[in-house]
């Protein structure tokens, strides 16, 4: 009633003036000016009322969308089983807080399990696929004792989501489509960090994370990744890649390809390794501060308008150092599990 009351009042004023005011029926210039002023006031009142109503509905829609997006890509807790955790993301769609990038870190009886993924496309259109993969991970990470079985659960959830979406897009057929939605895929990186810092990974077409150790930023592994989920069936054997140990004080930075594929106005790629090498000079800086430094440099590089979604997830080992079983030096024994460092990647035209 309140929403209809004000427009009805303005309308009643206009009709009453037209029917009862003598000036409304005169042809003189003064009468016309008065009539124009009355109509202008009435029209302005209606426009302001409509504008205020639309702004109120827009704010409400944004609150609802923000709450829904926060449930989908919820902020990680600051600490998980002795690891400091921080995350940040940018959406290429100005109307969305998040997009097709996804991440999660959970503490399980098998260790801290982490997923980082990137749905083909960006912005709001990719939210449904990201939700399907994340929902499956949040269940499988606790249920499955082996990392390869977690990945197979994600693959099945994605295939089911694509079948349902294809069926919804073609309701007239009445039959399940022969193939999933064309060219839909998700790159996925699964990590498992054990209580002793041992890192194991399964990578399906996703960029390898960076290990931040002292003043260095180097790729975590060199192994060739599997194809992204959704393009091909998973092979019968899924070998988990051992990535050595994450020592106390060291960190991992997981990212999506939007962080390395971002270009400036001249087409030059964003140099993530250089920015990381500069950011880790202060070993006492909290993880969130490092992510802020990276995002600030990326926005400066792209002029404030990245062309793809960007997600960053940092995990730093803040656990107390433990003595090796043989009683030898801690650093030597722990670093024996490190993999051979990969050569620093160079940005190429993709």
GIHUQUI-V77426 format. One record per helix or strand. SS is the DSSP state (alpha for helix, beta for strand). FROM is the first residue (numbers start at 1). TO is the last residue. Records with the same first field share a line. If there is no record, write none. Layout:
SS=FROM-TO, FROM-TO
This chain:
alpha=2-20, 22-25, 29-72, 123-143, 147-169, 258-261, 272-279, 287-302, 330-335
beta=79-80, 83-90, 101-108, 111-119, 186-193, 198-204, 210-213, 216-219, 226-226, 229-229, 241-245, 251-255, 263-263, 269-269, 310-317
